[in-house]
Amino acid sequence: MSNQHPTRFVAQVTAAQPATDAVRVQGKPSNLWRDAWHDLRRRPLFWISIGIVAVILLMAIWPTLFTQTPPNNDCQLANSNGGPEAGHPLGFTFQGCDIYARIVWGARTSLTVGLLSAIIGSVIGLIMGAFAGYYGGWLDSLLSRIGDIFFSIPYILAAVVVMTVFSEFRNVFTLSFAIGGFAWAATARVVRAEVLRIRQSEFITASRALGRGKFSTLLYHVMPNSIAPLLVLATLSMAAGIVAEATLTFLGVGLPDGVMSWGRDISDAQRSLRIAPESLIYPSLALTITVLAFIMLGELVRDAMDPRARASR
């Protein structure tokens, strides 16, 4: 009998087997800020508003880059309500001052008031909203009722009263405190709602489980994660502060005479509105474009930070 060996079949093993269970992660992990930036950089209105804001900021920081004409020292009555000429593209005011130079130099005052009032209102709103939302209980009720009182008072009217009472101290800082000190209630409401959402997160529970106190958790974990909506509101508050400064100065209770601002130029242009409307049109146009740029920027940032708004586009 011959020895017969059974035939054996060996499966061939290829060099590269597909990794069916492997998970490939390409690129950087997604987060709120990266998704917002990815959405913003594809929108032309974002770059337009950023360009306008950059020009206005540069005008406020470095006005001599745009004009070499002194805004007040070169005023001549012989040029009163004069039209455009070489070196003076927008003409002259009633007192013979260069309109273009006053617009350039007035940007510093208007933006300073808008920035300071936005910072003051944002800081107060962040503190009040964060404490009310995180601690809750009687503190939430107390701070919410205080916020309701301030919310019911028009901050323009309150600023009129403050600037009238402190008429001897009418300057940029007093006006900024008068505006920002009464315009924080809306910010506090938004921050409170954001803190109420964040305090239920797992990383807050983990922080408390590790022995970190309530105030420390609020300071190092809750507040930093509540900044996103605050940045949007700060941008819109800056636009509102610029408008408030122009309104109060136009009414005669804002900045005093001698301080250059767009509101002052608009107020002074009333006397020659019929014969030289450009003294009113150009400062008003500069104010409108600046405020519109900040409002557009705030709206775009708000939409970019909202996942539902991004998904609907």
C-alpha positions in Angstrom: 0.0 0.0 0.0 1.4 3.3 -1.0 1.5 6.1 1.4 -0.9 8.9 0.2 -0.7 12.2 1.8 -3.9 14.3 1.9 -3.8 17.4 -0.2 -3.5 20.6 1.9 -4.7 23.9 0.7 -3.0 27.0 2.3 -4.7 30.3 2.0 -2.5 32.9 0.5 -2.0 35.9 2.8 -1.6 39.2 1.0 0.9 41.7 2.1 -1.6 44.4 3.0 -4.9 43.5 4.6 -7.5 46.3 4.8 -7.8 47.5 8.3 -11.6 47.5 8.6 -11.7 48.6 12.2 -9.1 51.3 11.9 -10.3 54.9 12.3 -8.5 57.5 10.3 -8.4 60.9 11.7 -7.4 63.5 9.2 -6.7 67.1 10.1 -7.1 68.9 13.4 -9.9 68.2 15.8 -12.9 70.5 15.3 -14.0 73.1 17.8 -16.2 76.2 18.0 -13.5 78.7 17.1 -12.0 76.8 14.2 -15.4 76.1 12.7 -16.4 79.8 13.1 -13.2 80.9 11.4 -13.6 78.4 8.6 -17.1 79.8 8.0 -16.1 83.5 8.3 -13.2 83.4 5.9 -15.5 82.3 3.1 -17.9 85.2 3.4 -17.1 88.4 1.4 -19.0 90.6 3.9 -16.6 89.6 6.7 -13.6 90.8 4.8 -15.4 94.0 3.8 -16.3 94.8 7.4 -12.8 93.9 8.6 -11.3 96.2 6.0 -13.5 99.1 7.0 -12.8 98.5 10.7 -9.1 98.3 10.1 -9.1 101.6 8.2 -11.0 103.3 10.9 -8.8 101.9 13.6 -5.7 103.0 11.7 -7.2 106.4 11.3 -7.8 106.7 15.0 -4.4 105.5 16.0 -2.3 107.2 13.3 -4.3 110.1 11.8 -1.2 111.8 10.3 -1.0 108.8 7.9 -4.2 110.1 6.2 -3.8 113.9 6.5 -1.1 116.4 7.3 -3.6 119.3 7.8 -4.2 120.4 11.4 -7.9 120.0 12.2 -8.2 123.2 14.3 -5.0 125.3 13.8 -5.5 125.8 10.1 -9.1 127.3 10.2 -9.5 130.5 8.3 -12.8 132.4 8.0 -12.0 133.2 4.4 -12.6 129.5 3.6 -16.0 129.4 5.4 -18.3 126.8 3.8 -15.8 126.6 0.9 -16.0 123.8 -1.6 -13.3 121.1 -2.3 -9.9 122.3 -3.5 -6.4 120.9 -3.7 -5.4 119.4 -0.4 -8.9 119.7 1.0 -11.0 117.1 -0.9 -14.2 117.6 1.2 -14.3 121.3 1.5 -14.5 123.5 4.7 -16.8 124.0 7.6 -18.6 127.2 8.7 -15.5 128.2 10.6 -13.2 127.4 7.7 -11.8 124.2 9.1 -10.9 121.3 6.8 -13.8 118.7 6.9 -11.6 115.8 5.9 -9.0 116.5 8.6 -11.7 116.8 11.3 -13.3 113.5 10.2 -9.9 111.8 10.4 -9.0 113.2 13.8 -12.5 112.8 15.1 -12.4 109.1 14.6 -10.1 108.7 17.7 -12.6 110.3 20.1 -15.6 108.4 18.7 -13.9 105.0 18.7 -12.4 105.6 22.2 -15.8 106.3 23.7 -17.3 103.2 21.9 -14.5 101.0 23.0 -14.5 102.1 26.6 -18.2 101.9 27.0 -18.2 98.4 25.4 -15.5 97.2 27.8 -17.3 98.7 30.9 -20.7 97.2 29.9 -19.1 93.8 29.0 -17.2 93.5 32.3 -20.2 94.4 34.4 -22.5 92.2 32.4 -20.0 89.3 32.6 -19.7 89.5 36.4 -23.4 89.9 37.1 -24.5 87.3 34.6 -21.8 84.7 35.6 -22.6 85.0 39.4 -26.3 84.9 38.8 -26.2 81.9 36.5 -23.7 79.8 38.4 -24.7 80.3 42.1 -28.4 80.5 41.5 -30.8 80.8 44.4 -31.4 84.1 46.1 -28.3 85.6 44.5 -29.7 84.8 41.0 -33.0 86.4 42.0 -31.3 89.5 43.4 -29.0 90.1 40.5 -31.7 89.4 37.9 -34.0 91.9 39.5 -31.2 94.5 39.5 -30.6 93.7 35.8 -34.3 94.1 35.1 -34.2 97.6 36.7 -31.3 98.7 34.5 -32.8 97.0 31.5 -36.0 99.1 31.8 -34.0 102.4 31.9 -33.0 103.7 28.4 -29.2 104.1 28.7 -29.3 107.2 26.4 -31.7 108.9 28.9 -29.7 107.8 31.9 -26.5 109.1 30.2 -28.2 112.5 29.7 -29.0 112.7 33.4 -25.5 111.6 34.4 -23.7 114.1 32.1 -26.1 116.9 33.2 -25.3 116.2 36.9 -21.6 115.9 36.2 -21.4 118.7 33.7 -18.1 119.9 35.2 -16.5 116.6 34.4 -17.6 116.2 30.8 -14.8 114.2 29.1 -14.3 110.9 27.3 -14.1 108.8 30.5 -17.2 110.2 32.2 -19.2 109.8 29.0 -18.0 106.2 28.6 -19.0 105.3 32.2 -22.3 107.0 31.7 -23.1 104.9 28.6 -21.5 101.5 29.6 -22.7 101.8 33.2 -26.3 101.6 32.1 -26.0 99.3 29.0 -24.8 96.1 30.7 -28.2 94.5 31.4 -28.6 92.8 28.0 -25.1 91.4 28.2 -25.8 90.0 31.7 -28.9 88.2 30.4 -27.0 86.5 27.6 -24.1 85.5 29.9 -26.4 84.1 32.5 -28.1 81.9 30.0 -24.7 80.7 28.7 -23.5 79.9 32.2 -26.7 78.0 33.0 -25.9 75.8 30.0 -22.2 75.4 30.8 -22.5 74.6 34.5 -24.3 71.3 33.6 -21.3 70.1 31.6 -19.2 67.1 32.6 -15.9 69.1 32.9 -17.6 71.3 35.5 -18.6 68.2 37.5 -15.1 66.8 37.1 -13.6 70.1 38.4 -15.8 70.0 41.5 -15.0 66.3 42.0 -11.3 67.1 42.1 -11.9 69.4 45.0 -11.9 72.8 43.2 -14.1 75.3 44.9 -17.1 77.0 43.4 -15.5 80.4 42.8 -12.3 78.8 41.4 -14.4 76.7 39.0 -16.4 79.7 38.0 -13.2 81.7 37.4 -11.1 79.1 35.6 -13.7 77.0 33.7 -17.1 78.6 33.5 -16.2 82.2 32.5 -13.6 81.3 29.8 -16.2 79.1 28.2 -18.8 81.8 28.3 -16.7 84.3 26.3 -18.0 83.4 22.8 -21.4 85.2 23.0 -19.8 88.0 24.9 -17.4 88.9 22.1 -20.4 89.2 19.7 -22.2 91.5 22.1 -19.1 93.6 22.7 -18.8 94.2 19.0 -22.4 95.3 18.8 -22.1 97.4 22.0 -19.1 99.2 20.5 -21.3 100.3 17.6 -24.1 101.4 20.0 -21.5 103.3 22.1 -20.3 105.3 19.0 -23.9 106.2 18.2 -24.6 107.1 21.8 -21.6 109.5 21.9 -22.7 111.2 18.7 -26.3 111.5 20.0 -25.3 112.9 23.3 -22.8 115.4 21.8 -25.4 116.4 19.3 -27.8 117.2 22.1 -25.2 119.3 23.9 -24.8 117.0 26.9 -21.9 114.9 25.6 -18.4 116.0 25.0 -17.6 119.7 25.5 -16.6 122.3 22.8 -13.1 121.9 21.6 -13.1 118.1 21.7 -13.2 116.7 18.1 -15.8 114.0 17.4 -18.2 113.2 14.7 -21.1 114.1 16.9 -19.6 117.6 17.5 -19.1 118.2 13.8 -22.7 117.1 13.1 -24.0 119.4 15.8 -22.0 122.4 14.5 -23.1 121.8 10.9 -26.7 122.7 11.8 -26.1 126.4 11.4 -25.1 126.0 7.7 -27.2 123.1 6.7 -29.1 125.0 4.0 -26.1 126.6 2.3 -23.4 124.0 2.9 -24.9 120.6 3.6 -21.5 118.8 3.1 -20.5 119.8 6.6 -23.3 117.6 7.8 -23.2 114.9 5.2 -19.6 113.8 5.4 -19.4 113.3 9.2 -22.7 111.6 9.2 -21.5 109.3 6.4 -18.3 108.5 8.3 -20.4 107.7 11.4 -22.9 105.5 9.4 -20.2 103.5 7.6 -18.3 102.9 10.9 -21.4 101.7 12.8 -22.6 99.6 9.9 -19.2 97.9 9.7 -19.2 97.0 13.4 -22.8 95.8 13.2 -22.1 93.6 10.2 -19.0 92.2 11.9 -21.0 91.3 15.0 -23.8 89.7 13.1 -21.4 87.6 11.0 -19.5 86.4 14.0 -22.8 85.5 15.8 -23.9 83.5 12.8 -20.5 81.8 12.5 -20.6 80.7 16.1 -24.1 79.2 15.8 -23.9 75.7 14.4 -27.6 75.8 13.4 -27.1 79.0 11.4 -24.0 77.4 9.7 -26.0 74.3 8.8 -28.9 76.3 7.3 -26.6 77.9 4.7 
